[in-house]
Amino acid sequence: MTTVGSTSAQYAMRDPDVRLMLRVREGDPEAFAELVDRFQHRLLGILTHLVGRADEAEDLAQEVFLRVYRARADYHPQAKFSTWFFTIANNVALNALRQRQRKPLMQLPPAVTRSGSLDGGVENQVTADGRTEAPDRRLHHDELAHMVQEALAQLNERQRLAVVLNKFEDMSYDEISQVMGISTKAVKSLLSRARCQLRELLKDYVLSRSGPLPVVEPT
């Protein structure tokens, strides 16, 4: 039988974030600061997608890190650190949504990149190959990002979380199932239904612009 100690050691060897959290468990303040630095942008991006408001996401991100710190003494890794971490984030977001009593979203955030940064403005921006992106192209990009965010907001909570974890955190079905507490088969079903719904919601816009449909394909 595999003991908790041996399991922790195995994850610590494979996952640098687990090693960092184990240092937090031992009372290393620098380790916690590094953990916050590593995850704050990704966390803010996911929470913004889940709750629909950037200002509320910032408050919830602080709550997530507070819960992580409070749980440090009892931390024994049984999965990747990111799986454990985003399980906490999911619980915090769901609590916030329930307290809001499912009121309609009044503000939609800009799109969030894989790194968690927020898209802004329509001014010229430099692309990865060093070229300057034209304002009209940037405007189209921002318009599309807004439409995708509106479509995401119309998914139910479970579908939206599955999409966000798959698209922005690149999590596998198994990892998403651990975060959400459901089977991998249920994850596949959620993503399939979400993909179909996003296609339908974005159909008119995509056809009018003759552009590719920005949806998540299950991997």
C-alpha positions, 0 to 999 in steps of 0.5 A: 500500500502506498503511504501518504508520505511516499505519495507526497514524495513522488509528487514533489519529485515531479511537480515543482509547485508541489515542492514550493507548497511543501516549503510553505507548509514548513513555514517558509514565507518566501515560498508563499510569496513565490507561489502567489507570484506564479499563480496570481495572473492565471488565477485572476484570469480564470476567476474573471471568466467564472464570475464575469467581473474583474473587480470581484475576481481580484477579491476572490483571488485574495480569498483563494490564496488566504485559503491556501495559506490556512490549509498549509499545515494539512497539505499532503499532495495527492495530485498536481498542485495546480489541480488542488489549487484550482479546486479551491478556486472553483469552490470560492467562485461557486460560493460567490456565484451562489451568494449573487443568487445568479443575477445577470452579469452587468459587466463582461471582462476582456478575454484572458490569454493562456498566461492570464493577462488581460487584453486591452485597448485598440492601439497598435500592438506588437505581435510575437514576430515583431510586427505592429498590429493594425488598429482595425485588426486589433479592434476586430480581435477585441470585438471577437473577444467580447463576443466569446466572453458573452457566449461563455457567460451564457454557459452554465457554471459547470460547462464554463468551468470545464471550458476555462480549465481546458482552454486556459489551463490546458488541463486533461480530462482527468485533471478537470474531473478531479477539480470538478469532482465528476467522472472523466466521461462527464467532463467529455460530455460537458465540453461537447455540449459547451462546444455545440452551444458556443458554436450556436451562440457565435454562429451569426457573428462568425458568418458575418465576419467570415472568420474561424470559430474560436471554440474549444475542441476537446483533446 
